[in-house]
Amino acid sequence: MGVLVAAIVVAIAIVGLLSFRQFFDPREPRRPEVALASGRGLDETNSPDPRTSAEGALVGPLAVPDGGWLQEPRSLEQMDAVPEGVLHQGSLGDEGEEDETPAGDVYVPAFYLDRYEVTNVQYDECVQAGVCRPAAELDRTRFGGPRQPVVGVSWYDAATFCRWAGKRLPTEAEWERAARGDTRRTYPWGDEPPRCDQAILTQCDRYGPAEVGGRPDGAGPYGTQDLSGNVWEWVRDWYAPRYYPTGRDGDPIGPPAGRQRVLRGGSWHFGPEYARAANRHRDDPAERAPWYGFRCAYRPAPEPQAAPTNSPPDADVEAGGLRPDNRRTGRGDAGFDDRMPSSPNMSVSDAWP
């Protein structure tokens, strides 16, 4: 009898610990009661979570754009050029979370990244074109400003918009490269703790994201703004807790499959510890939260390369000890598999790995 009672007590304790972790770890998918219990409700009247149900969210585009999908952006004017280089990825020692380790170096080819998060007015153009579905219905006075970043969009919504715009979602490695440059800085601007003129976080006394482009002091090393704070940004990769394996090659695009997609950068609803450049969040790709947004990336196809000449074995060893034969540099955006369904019979799971 005593053994049975002890077993029941142990089982109850385990369930309690699991519930405690789910409730207090903001990186877990945040359900309505968790979000409102975090100490910062969505408004002062403690209104219900404004997210719509994710059920039925796994949808493809409403229609193929007239003339088909763009193969390149209409303009690079509002995109920052991020040069090729070695990303010092992840966190060292006790600096960050376990899924930010092991830290290491990885080569990232040159690419372009949107200077600002995609805004409501930009996203509405895709909706009006009949390609994107509307974002989740939220309080327009708090989330509907034309220059506010669009929120209430799923990973699928974000991927659809970027495809319509002739771009794609950035990879985790690209996003972190844009935020850190050639160093392992803590935040895009450096190592000093964030101020509200650098990043919109919980301490900034806001109940929604700010307009994009208003915090130049928080820009990253290549001029990209709001990489920390304002809204979490969907990226291409599936989530894996050990995403940084040792011995990885260059230009990683993440695991081939998974259950959750990755978000980066923190948001107005999270504290500064989640705005670190190495921090990783994850959620169901169908989730449409009022703190989830995105920006797009683009990588042009490389110019044809001349045939290599005979050279000493050490001549092709470049920065970070990464050799060209370990770099997948022959791939422009056409090499990414974020293609949209081309027929009604093709499901989203077929289109996106």
N, C-alpha and C positions, 0 to 999 in steps of 0.2 A: 504493500500500500504506500509506504514511504517513497519507494522508487518511482511509482506512478505520479505522486504529487510533485516530486522533484522534477520529473520530465515535463509536467504541465507548466511549472514555474519557469523552466528554461525556455520552453516554447514561447511563452508570453513575453519573456525578456527579449528574445530574438525579434519577434514581431514589433515590439516597442522600439528597438534600436533602428530597424529598417524604416519605420515611420518617422522617427526623429531625423534620420539622414535625409529622407525625401522632403521633409518640411523645411529644413534649414540649409540645404545645399541649393543655392540659387541656380546652379548650373544644370540641375535636373529640370526636365520640362515643367514649366510653371503652370499649374492648374489654378482656377480662379481663387479658391480659398487660400492657396499659398501666396499668390500675388498680393492679395489684400491684407494678409497677415504679416507682410514683410516690414510693416512699420511705415509704409508710404502708400496709402490707398490711391486709387486712380483719380479720385477727386475728394473734396473736403466733405462731401455727404456720404462717403463710403459707398458709392454706386457700384452695381455689379460690374464684373469684368466685361469690357465692351467687345471682346473677341466673339466672332461668330463660330458656329460649330465647324469643325474640320471635316465632318462627314460629307462625302461627295466632293472633296477638294481635289482628288486626283484626276484632274481633267487636262486635256491638251488645249491648244489654241482654239478659239471659236471659229476662225477661218484663216486660210492661207492668205497673206497680204496680196493685193493686186501686184502682179509682176513677180510674185514669189518672194522668198526670203532674201534679204540683202546679204551679200557676201563680205561686205566691209562697212564700217560706219559711214554715215553721210558726211561727218566732219570729225576731225580730231581736235578741234579748237578748245573744247572744254575737257580735254583729257591730258594727263601728265605723262610724259615719257619717263619710264623707269628703265635705266640702263641695265644691261646684263651684268651679272656679278655673283659673288658668293654670299648667300644669306647665312648669317650666324643664327640658326633657328633654335627655338626652345629656351628653356630656363636652366640655369646652373644651380646645383646644390638645392638649398631650401628656398630659392627665390619665388617659385611658382607652384602650380599644381602638378600632380603626378603625371597627368596626361600631356604635360609640356616637356617631358623628358623621354629619352636622353637628349641633351642638347648636342648639336653638331653643325657641320657646315654642308650646304647643298647649293649647287649651281642653279641659277635661275636665268633663262634667256631674257633679252629685252622685251618689253611689252608696254602697252598703254593702259592707264587706269583712269576712270572718271574722276575728275577733280572733286566733284561734289556727289553726295548721295542723290539718287534719282528722286525728283520732286513730284508732288501731286500733279502739277500741270503737265509735266513730261509723261507721267504714267497715264494721265487721262487721254493724251493723244493716241496711245495704243488702244485704250478702251474704245474711243470714238472710231478707230479704224476697224473695230470688230475683231481684233486679234486677242487682246488681253481681257480678262474678266475684271469687273470692278473690284477694288479693294474692299475689305470688310467694312460694314457700316459702323462708323464711329462718330463721336461728337465733332461736328465740323468746326466748331469754335475752338477746339483744342487740337485737332489733328488735320484740319482741312485747308490750311493756308497754302496758297499756290507755290510758295518757296519753301514750305516745310517738306521734309523727306516723306515720301509715301510710306505708310505703315499699314498693318493689317493685310500683308501680302505673304503668301506661302513661298517656299522654295520654287515650286512649279510656276507660280505667277512671276517671280523674279527671272527665272530662266526663260520664260516666254517673252518677257519684255526685252531682255538683252538680245535674244535671237532676232526679234522684230527690228531692233535697232542696229543690226549688223555686228553685234558684239557677243559676249558670253559672260558668265559669272567668272570672277577670278578664282584661281586655286588658292588653297591656304598658303602655299609657299609664296605666291605672287603677292597676296595681301600683306603677309608679314614682311616681305622684301620692301614693299612700298612704305611700310610703317617704320622700318628699322634701318634701311639703307645698308651701309657697310659696317655697322656696329651692332652690338647687342643692347641697344638703348632700351630703357624700360617703357617709355612712351614715345610717340612719334616726334615730340619736340625735345626729348632728352630724358634725364633721370629725375628731375624735380617733380614733386607731387602736383597733380593737376589743379589748375585754377579754373574758375568758371568762364574766363575769357579764352580758355584753351579747349575745354571739353564740358559738355552738358551732362552732368551726372546728378545723383540724388541730392547732393548738398547745394545744388544751384536753385532750389526752390521753384521748380517747374513741374507742371503736370502734363507734359507733352514735349515733343522735340522742338528745337529752335529752328529758325530758317537756316538753310545751308549757306556756307560762305561767310558767316559772321565772326569767325574766330581764327583769323590768320596766324595768331600767336601759337595756335595748336597744330599748325600744319606739319606734315611729315617732311622728311629730307628732300623730297622731290616736288613739294608744293601741294600735295594732296591734303584736303581739309576734312575734319570730323572723322578721322579714322579711329579716334578714341572718343567715346561718348556719343550723344544724340540718339542714334539707333544702332542696335545690333545689325550686322550686315551678313546676309546669306553669302556663302561661298560655294564653289562647285563640289567640294569633297564630301564623301561619306565620312561619318565619324568612326574612329577606332581609338580606344584608349591608349594604345601603343603605336601611335601614328608615326613616331620618329624612330624607326628601327636602325640599328647600327649597320653600316655597310650599304646604305641606300645609294642609288645613283642620282644623277642630277634631274632637275625639272620634275619633281614628283607631282602626280595628279590624284593622290589618295588611294584608298582601298577600292577594289573593283565593285564592291557591293556593301550594303549595310542597312540599318534600320533608321538611322538619324543622319541629318545633314549638319554641317558645321556652320556656326555663326561667329563673327569676330567683332571686337571693338567696344563692347559695353554699350550702355544706353542711359537715357534720362531716368530710367526706373531702377538702375543698378548703381552700386558704389564704385569708388575709384579702383578697388582691387581687381575689378573685372574690366577695367579700361587699359590694362597693361597690353603691350603689343604682342606678348606671347600667349595671352590667355585665350582659352578655347571654350566656347559654349556649343551646345548641340540641342536639336529638337527634331520632332517628327517633321518631315518636309512638307506636310500638309497644314502645319500649324500657322495661324494668321494672327499674331499677337500685335498689340498697339506699340510695341517697342522693337518690332522686326522690320527692317528695310533692306536696302541693297544698293550697290553700285556695279557698273559693268566694266569689263576689261576687253582688250583686243590685242592680238599679236599678229602682225602681218607675216606672210610666208617669207622665208629667208631668200636672199638672192642666191642664184646658183654659185656654187663654190668651185674654184679651180682645182684641178687634180693636185693632190699633195705632193710635195717634193721630198726627196730623200733627206732626212735630217737626223741628227743624233737622237738617241732614245729619250734624253731629258729635255729636248727642245720644245716638246708639246706639253710639258707639265706647266700648268698655269696656276693662278691664285687659288689658295686653299688646297693645293695638291690634287685638283680634279682635272682629269685628262679629257680631251675632246671626245674620245671614244666612249666616255661614260655620260655624254650629254645627248639628250634627244632634241637637238637643235634643228632638225630638218622638218619640224612640224609648225605650221602656222595654226590658225584657229580651226582649219579644216580637220586637223588631227584630233580635236576634242569631240566627244561623243554626245554632247548635249543637243542633239538634233530634235526637232519637233516632229510629232507624228505626221506622216505624209498622207494618211488615209484614215477614214473613220474606223477601220478595223484594226488599226495599230494602236496599242495601248501605250500609256505613258511609261509603264514599266519596261516596255520594249524599246522605247525611245531613249531613256536615260538609264545608264548603268547604276 
